[in-house]
Amino acid sequence: MKLKKILNDIKAFFTKKDPDKKYIELMEKTLHKLREKAQKLEVQLKNEKNLALCKDINLTLMVIYKQQKKCIKLIDDRKNNSSLQKKHKVNTRTELSPPLL
């Protein structure tokens, strides 16, 4: 009985989600929302005839595009520098000089 509890605790420890993976999933959801909003604004811009509103929509679209670029950059950085890759590095110890006798 105690052994079963210990095994369940150990199993939970090894199956814990990586925080980078959670972060990447959230950023992808945010990126998806930004893309949807940009599409809606592009359609609205095509149908808009008021120049002042067109300028506002263009500025909003420019901000959204910059946010999308930042989001993509953050996702790529996290994928390249994920903790899973860092965990499996092999440390080699170099010998600088022969030992003194």
NUZADREN-373179 format. One line per field, with one value per residue: residue number from 1; residue in three letters; x, y, z of N, C-alpha, C, O in turn. Coordinates in nm, 2 decimals, padded with zeros to 4 digits. Each point is the difference from the previous one (the first is absolute). Example, Ala and Ser with C-alpha at 12.3 -4.5 7.8 and 13.67 -1.06 7.14 Angstrom:
<drenbas>
seq = 1 / 2
type = ala / ser
n_u = 01.32 / -00.14
n_v = -00.57 / 00.11
n_w = 00.78 / -00.14
ca_u = -00.09 / 00.09
ca_v = 00.12 / 00.11
ca_w = 00.00 / 00.00
c_u = 00.09 / -00.08
c_v = 00.12 / 00.11
c_w = 00.00 / 00.08
o_u = 00.10 / 00.05
o_v = 00.00 / 00.11
o_w = 00.07 / 00.01
</drenbas>
This chain:
<drenbas>
seq = 1 / 2 / 3 / 4 / 5 / 6 / 7 / 8 / 9 / 10 / 11 / 12 / 13 / 14 / 15 / 16 / 17 / 18 / 19 / 20 / 21 / 22 / 23 / 24 / 25 / 26 / 27 / 28 / 29 / 30 / 31 / 32 / 33 / 34 / 35 / 36 / 37 / 38 / 39 / 40 / 41 / 42 / 43 / 44 / 45 / 46 / 47 / 48 / 49 / 50 / 51 / 52 / 53 / 54 / 55 / 56 / 57 / 58 / 59 / 60 / 61 / 62 / 63 / 64 / 65 / 66 / 67 / 68 / 69 / 70 / 71 / 72 / 73 / 74 / 75 / 76 / 77 / 78 / 79 / 80 / 81 / 82 / 83 / 84 / 85 / 86 / 87 / 88 / 89 / 90 / 91 / 92 / 93 / 94 / 95 / 96 / 97 / 98 / 99 / 100 / 101
type = met / lys / leu / lys / lys / ile / leu / asn / asp / ile / lys / ala / phe / phe / thr / lys / lys / asp / pro / asp / lys / lys / tyr / ile / glu / leu / met / glu / lys / thr / leu / his / lys / leu / arg / glu / lys / ala / gln / lys / leu / glu / val / gln / leu / lys / asn / glu / lys / asn / leu / ala / leu / cys / lys / asp / ile / asn / leu / thr / leu / met / val / ile / tyr / lys / gln / gln / lys / lys / cys / ile / lys / leu / ile / asp / asp / arg / lys / asn / asn / ser / ser / leu / gln / lys / lys / his / lys / val / asn / thr / arg / thr / glu / leu / ser / pro / pro / leu / leu
n_u = 00.08 / 00.13 / 00.01 / -00.18 / -00.01 / 00.11 / -00.09 / -00.16 / 00.08 / 00.05 / -00.17 / -00.09 / 00.12 / -00.04 / -00.18 / 00.16 / -00.19 / 00.03 / 00.14 / 00.19 / 00.00 / 00.04 / 00.22 / 00.12 / -00.03 / 00.12 / 00.22 / 00.02 / -00.02 / 00.18 / 00.15 / -00.05 / 00.05 / 00.21 / 00.05 / -00.06 / 00.13 / 00.19 / -00.03 / -00.02 / 00.20 / 00.10 / -00.08 / 00.08 / 00.20 / -00.01 / -00.06 / 00.20 / -00.17 / -00.06 / 00.02 / -00.17 / -00.20 / -00.02 / -00.04 / -00.21 / -00.14 / 00.00 / -00.10 / -00.22 / -00.07 / 00.00 / -00.17 / -00.19 / 00.00 / -00.04 / -00.22 / -00.10 / 00.03 / -00.12 / -00.21 / -00.02 / 00.01 / -00.18 / -00.16 / 00.03 / -00.06 / -00.22 / -00.08 / 00.04 / -00.15 / -00.08 / -00.17 / -00.17 / -00.03 / -00.12 / -00.21 / -00.07 / 00.00 / 00.12 / -00.03 / 00.09 / 00.08 / 00.01 / 00.12 / -00.03 / -00.03 / 00.21 / -00.10 / -00.07 / 00.21
n_v = -00.12 / -00.09 / -00.22 / -00.10 / -00.02 / -00.16 / -00.21 / -00.03 / -00.05 / -00.21 / -00.14 / 00.01 / -00.12 / -00.22 / -00.03 / 00.03 / 00.11 / -00.03 / 00.07 / -00.12 / -00.20 / -00.01 / 00.01 / -00.19 / -00.15 / 00.04 / -00.07 / -00.22 / -00.05 / 00.02 / -00.16 / -00.19 / 00.01 / -00.04 / -00.21 / -00.11 / 00.02 / -00.12 / -00.21 / -00.04 / -00.01 / -00.20 / -00.17 / -00.01 / -00.10 / -00.23 / -00.08 / -00.01 / 00.12 / -00.08 / 00.20 / 00.13 / -00.03 / 00.12 / 00.22 / 00.07 / 00.01 / 00.19 / 00.19 / 00.02 / 00.07 / 00.22 / 00.11 / 00.01 / 00.15 / 00.21 / 00.06 / 00.06 / 00.20 / 00.17 / 00.03 / 00.11 / 00.23 / 00.11 / 00.03 / 00.17 / 00.21 / 00.05 / 00.07 / 00.21 / 00.14 / -00.14 / 00.02 / 00.00 / 00.19 / 00.14 / -00.06 / 00.05 / 00.19 / -00.02 / -00.08 / 00.16 / -00.19 / 00.22 / -00.12 / 00.12 / -00.10 / -00.03 / -00.19 / 00.15 / -00.01
n_w = 00.00 / 00.17 / 00.00 / 00.08 / 00.22 / 00.10 / 00.00 / 00.16 / 00.21 / 00.03 / 00.04 / 00.21 / 00.14 / -00.01 / 00.13 / 00.15 / 00.04 / -00.22 / 00.16 / -00.04 / 00.09 / 00.22 / 00.06 / -00.02 / 00.17 / 00.19 / 00.01 / 00.05 / 00.21 / 00.13 / -00.02 / 00.12 / 00.22 / 00.05 / 00.01 / 00.19 / 00.18 / 00.01 / 00.06 / 00.22 / 00.11 / -00.02 / 00.13 / 00.22 / 00.02 / -00.01 / 00.20 / 00.09 / 00.09 / 00.19 / -00.09 / 00.07 / -00.09 / -00.19 / 00.03 / 00.05 / -00.17 / -00.13 / 00.08 / -00.03 / -00.20 / -00.03 / 00.09 / -00.11 / -00.16 / 00.07 / 00.03 / -00.19 / -00.08 / 00.09 / -00.08 / -00.19 / 00.00 / 00.07 / -00.16 / -00.15 / 00.07 / 00.00 / -00.20 / -00.06 / 00.10 / -00.16 / 00.14 / -00.15 / -00.11 / 00.11 / -00.01 / -00.20 / 00.12 / -00.19 / 00.21 / -00.13 / 00.07 / -00.01 / -00.14 / 00.18 / 00.19 / -00.09 / 00.04 / 00.15 / -00.08
ca_u = -00.08 / 00.09 / 00.08 / -00.09 / -00.01 / 00.13 / 00.01 / -00.09 / 00.06 / 00.12 / -00.05 / -00.04 / 00.11 / 00.06 / -00.09 / -00.04 / 00.02 / 00.11 / -00.05 / 00.01 / -00.11 / -00.12 / 00.02 / -00.01 / -00.14 / -00.07 / 00.04 / -00.06 / -00.14 / 00.01 / 00.03 / -00.12 / -00.10 / 00.05 / -00.02 / -00.14 / -00.03 / 00.05 / -00.09 / -00.12 / 00.03 / 00.02 / -00.13 / -00.07 / 00.07 / -00.04 / -00.13 / -00.01 / 00.01 / 00.04 / 00.14 / 00.05 / -00.01 / 00.10 / 00.13 / 00.00 / 00.00 / 00.14 / 00.09 / -00.02 / 00.06 / 00.15 / 00.03 / -00.03 / 00.11 / 00.12 / -00.02 / 00.01 / 00.15 / 00.06 / -00.05 / 00.07 / 00.14 / 00.00 / -00.02 / 00.12 / 00.11 / -00.03 / 00.02 / 00.14 / 00.07 / -00.08 / 00.07 / 00.03 / 00.12 / 00.10 / 00.01 / 00.07 / 00.13 / 00.11 / 00.12 / 00.13 / 00.10 / 00.13 / 00.12 / 00.09 / 00.14 / 00.01 / 00.00 / 00.13 / 00.04
ca_v = 00.12 / 00.11 / -00.01 / 00.05 / 00.15 / 00.05 / -00.01 / 00.10 / 00.13 / 00.01 / 00.01 / 00.14 / 00.08 / -00.02 / 00.04 / 00.14 / 00.08 / 00.09 / 00.13 / 00.06 / -00.05 / 00.07 / 00.13 / 00.00 / -00.02 / 00.12 / 00.10 / -00.04 / 00.04 / 00.15 / 00.03 / -00.03 / 00.11 / 00.12 / -00.02 / 00.01 / 00.14 / 00.07 / -00.03 / 00.07 / 00.14 / 00.01 / 00.00 / 00.13 / 00.10 / 00.00 / 00.05 / 00.14 / 00.12 / 00.11 / 00.00 / 00.00 / -00.14 / -00.08 / 00.03 / -00.07 / -00.14 / -00.03 / 00.00 / -00.12 / -00.11 / 00.01 / -00.05 / -00.14 / -00.07 / 00.00 / -00.10 / -00.13 / -00.02 / -00.03 / -00.12 / -00.11 / 00.00 / -00.06 / -00.14 / -00.06 / 00.00 / -00.10 / -00.14 / -00.02 / 00.00 / -00.07 / -00.06 / -00.14 / -00.01 / 00.03 / -00.11 / -00.11 / 00.03 / -00.08 / 00.08 / -00.07 / 00.06 / 00.00 / 00.00 / 00.11 / -00.04 / -00.13 / 00.02 / 00.01 / -00.11
ca_w = 00.00 / 00.00 / -00.12 / -00.11 / 00.02 / -00.04 / -00.15 / -00.06 / 00.02 / -00.09 / -00.13 / -00.02 / -00.01 / -00.13 / -00.11 / 00.02 / -00.13 / -00.01 / -00.01 / -00.13 / -00.08 / 00.04 / -00.04 / -00.14 / -00.03 / 00.03 / -00.11 / -00.13 / 00.02 / -00.02 / -00.14 / -00.07 / 00.02 / -00.07 / -00.15 / -00.03 / 00.02 / -00.12 / -00.11 / 00.01 / -00.03 / -00.14 / -00.06 / 00.03 / -00.07 / -00.14 / -00.01 / 00.06 / -00.09 / 00.08 / 00.00 / 00.13 / 00.05 / -00.07 / 00.06 / 00.13 / -00.02 / -00.04 / 00.12 / 00.08 / -00.07 / 00.02 / 00.13 / 00.00 / -00.08 / 00.08 / 00.11 / -00.06 / -00.02 / 00.13 / 00.05 / -00.08 / 00.05 / 00.13 / -00.01 / -00.06 / 00.11 / 00.10 / -00.06 / -00.01 / 00.13 / 00.10 / 00.11 / -00.03 / -00.07 / 00.09 / 00.10 / -00.06 / -00.05 / 00.07 / 00.05 / -00.01 / 00.08 / -00.07 / 00.08 / -00.05 / 00.01 / 00.07 / 00.14 / 00.06 / 00.09
c_u = 00.09 / 00.08 / -00.08 / -00.01 / 00.13 / 00.02 / -00.09 / 00.06 / 00.12 / -00.05 / -00.05 / 00.12 / 00.06 / -00.09 / -00.04 / 00.03 / 00.11 / -00.06 / 00.01 / -00.11 / -00.13 / 00.01 / -00.02 / -00.15 / -00.08 / 00.03 / -00.06 / -00.15 / -00.01 / 00.02 / -00.12 / -00.11 / 00.04 / -00.03 / -00.15 / -00.04 / 00.05 / -00.08 / -00.13 / 00.02 / 00.03 / -00.13 / -00.07 / 00.07 / -00.04 / -00.14 / -00.02 / 00.03 / 00.05 / 00.16 / 00.06 / 00.00 / 00.10 / 00.14 / 00.01 / 00.02 / 00.14 / 00.10 / -00.02 / 00.05 / 00.15 / 00.04 / -00.02 / 00.11 / 00.13 / -00.01 / 00.01 / 00.14 / 00.07 / -00.04 / 00.07 / 00.15 / 00.01 / -00.02 / 00.12 / 00.11 / -00.03 / 00.02 / 00.15 / 00.07 / -00.08 / 00.08 / 00.02 / 00.13 / 00.12 / 00.03 / 00.09 / 00.14 / 00.10 / 00.11 / 00.12 / 00.10 / 00.13 / 00.11 / 00.10 / 00.15 / 00.01 / 00.01 / 00.15 / 00.03 / 00.07
c_v = 00.13 / 00.01 / 00.06 / 00.15 / 00.07 / 00.00 / 00.11 / 00.14 / 00.02 / 00.02 / 00.14 / 00.09 / 00.00 / 00.05 / 00.15 / 00.08 / 00.10 / 00.14 / 00.07 / -00.05 / 00.07 / 00.14 / 00.01 / -00.02 / 00.13 / 00.11 / -00.03 / 00.04 / 00.15 / 00.04 / -00.03 / 00.11 / 00.13 / -00.02 / 00.01 / 00.15 / 00.08 / -00.03 / 00.08 / 00.15 / 00.02 / 00.01 / 00.14 / 00.11 / 00.01 / 00.07 / 00.14 / 00.11 / 00.12 / 00.00 / 00.00 / -00.14 / -00.09 / 00.01 / -00.08 / -00.15 / -00.04 / 00.00 / -00.12 / -00.13 / 00.00 / -00.05 / -00.15 / -00.08 / 00.00 / -00.10 / -00.14 / -00.04 / -00.03 / -00.13 / -00.12 / -00.01 / -00.07 / -00.15 / -00.07 / -00.01 / -00.10 / -00.14 / -00.03 / -00.01 / -00.07 / -00.07 / -00.15 / -00.02 / 00.03 / -00.11 / -00.11 / 00.03 / -00.09 / 00.10 / -00.08 / 00.08 / -00.01 / 00.00 / 00.10 / -00.03 / -00.13 / 00.02 / 00.00 / -00.11 / 00.04
c_w = 00.00 / -00.13 / -00.11 / 00.01 / -00.04 / -00.15 / -00.07 / 00.02 / -00.10 / -00.14 / -00.03 / -00.01 / -00.14 / -00.11 / 00.02 / -00.13 / 00.01 / 00.00 / -00.13 / -00.09 / 00.02 / -00.06 / -00.16 / -00.04 / 00.02 / -00.11 / -00.13 / 00.00 / -00.02 / -00.14 / -00.09 / 00.01 / -00.08 / -00.15 / -00.03 / 00.01 / -00.13 / -00.12 / 00.00 / -00.03 / -00.15 / -00.08 / 00.02 / -00.07 / -00.15 / -00.01 / 00.05 / -00.11 / 00.07 / 00.01 / 00.14 / 00.06 / -00.07 / 00.06 / 00.13 / -00.02 / -00.05 / 00.11 / 00.09 / -00.07 / 00.01 / 00.13 / 00.01 / -00.07 / 00.08 / 00.12 / -00.05 / -00.02 / 00.14 / 00.06 / -00.07 / 00.05 / 00.14 / 00.00 / -00.05 / 00.10 / 00.10 / -00.05 / -00.01 / 00.13 / 00.10 / 00.10 / -00.03 / -00.07 / 00.10 / 00.10 / -00.05 / -00.05 / 00.08 / 00.04 / 00.00 / 00.08 / -00.06 / 00.10 / -00.05 / 00.01 / 00.07 / 00.15 / 00.05 / 00.10 / 00.12
o_u = -00.03 / 00.03 / 00.05 / 00.00 / 00.00 / 00.05 / 00.04 / -00.01 / 00.02 / 00.06 / 00.02 / -00.01 / 00.04 / 00.05 / -00.09 / 00.10 / 00.03 / -00.09 / -00.08 / -00.04 / -00.07 / -00.10 / -00.07 / -00.04 / -00.09 / -00.09 / -00.04 / -00.05 / -00.09 / -00.06 / -00.02 / -00.06 / -00.08 / -00.03 / -00.03 / -00.08 / -00.07 / -00.02 / -00.04 / -00.08 / -00.04 / -00.01 / -00.07 / -00.07 / -00.02 / -00.03 / -00.10 / 00.09 / 00.05 / 00.05 / 00.10 / 00.09 / 00.05 / 00.07 / 00.10 / 00.07 / 00.06 / 00.09 / 00.09 / 00.06 / 00.06 / 00.10 / 00.09 / 00.04 / 00.07 / 00.10 / 00.06 / 00.05 / 00.08 / 00.08 / 00.04 / 00.05 / 00.09 / 00.07 / 00.04 / 00.07 / 00.10 / 00.05 / 00.04 / 00.10 / 00.00 / 00.11 / 00.09 / 00.07 / 00.10 / 00.11 / 00.07 / 00.06 / -00.02 / 00.06 / 00.01 / 00.00 / 00.05 / -00.01 / 00.05 / 00.07 / -00.10 / 00.06 / 00.09 / -00.09 / 00.04
o_v = 00.09 / 00.11 / 00.07 / 00.07 / 00.10 / 00.10 / 00.05 / 00.08 / 00.10 / 00.07 / 00.05 / 00.10 / 00.10 / 00.03 / 00.04 / -00.02 / 00.05 / 00.03 / 00.09 / 00.08 / 00.04 / 00.06 / 00.09 / 00.07 / 00.03 / 00.07 / 00.09 / 00.04 / 00.05 / 00.09 / 00.08 / 00.04 / 00.07 / 00.10 / 00.06 / 00.05 / 00.09 / 00.09 / 00.05 / 00.07 / 00.11 / 00.08 / 00.05 / 00.10 / 00.11 / 00.06 / 00.06 / -00.02 / 00.09 / -00.10 / -00.06 / -00.04 / -00.09 / -00.10 / -00.06 / -00.07 / -00.10 / -00.09 / -00.06 / -00.08 / -00.11 / -00.07 / -00.06 / -00.10 / -00.10 / -00.06 / -00.09 / -00.11 / -00.09 / -00.07 / -00.10 / -00.11 / -00.07 / -00.08 / -00.11 / -00.10 / -00.07 / -00.09 / -00.11 / -00.08 / 00.04 / -00.04 / -00.06 / -00.09 / -00.06 / -00.02 / -00.07 / -00.08 / -00.02 / 00.07 / -00.11 / 00.13 / -00.11 / 00.06 / -00.02 / 00.03 / -00.04 / 00.10 / -00.07 / -00.05 / -00.08
o_w = -00.08 / -00.05 / -00.09 / -00.10 / -00.07 / -00.06 / -00.10 / -00.10 / -00.05 / -00.08 / -00.11 / -00.08 / -00.05 / -00.11 / -00.07 / -00.07 / 00.11 / -00.08 / -00.04 / -00.08 / -00.09 / -00.05 / -00.05 / -00.10 / -00.09 / -00.04 / -00.08 / -00.10 / -00.07 / -00.05 / -00.09 / -00.09 / -00.05 / -00.06 / -00.10 / -00.09 / -00.05 / -00.08 / -00.10 / -00.06 / -00.05 / -00.09 / -00.09 / -00.04 / -00.05 / -00.10 / -00.02 / -00.08 / -00.06 / 00.05 / 00.03 / 00.07 / 00.06 / 00.01 / 00.03 / 00.07 / 00.04 / 00.01 / 00.05 / 00.07 / 00.02 / 00.02 / 00.06 / 00.05 / 00.00 / 00.03 / 00.07 / 00.03 / 00.01 / 00.06 / 00.06 / 00.02 / 00.02 / 00.07 / 00.05 / 00.01 / 00.04 / 00.07 / 00.02 / 00.01 / 00.12 / -00.02 / 00.06 / 00.02 / -00.01 / 00.04 / 00.07 / -00.08 / 00.12 / -00.09 / 00.06 / 00.00 / -00.02 / 00.11 / -00.11 / -00.09 / 00.07 / 00.04 / -00.05 / 00.07 / 00.08
</drenbas>
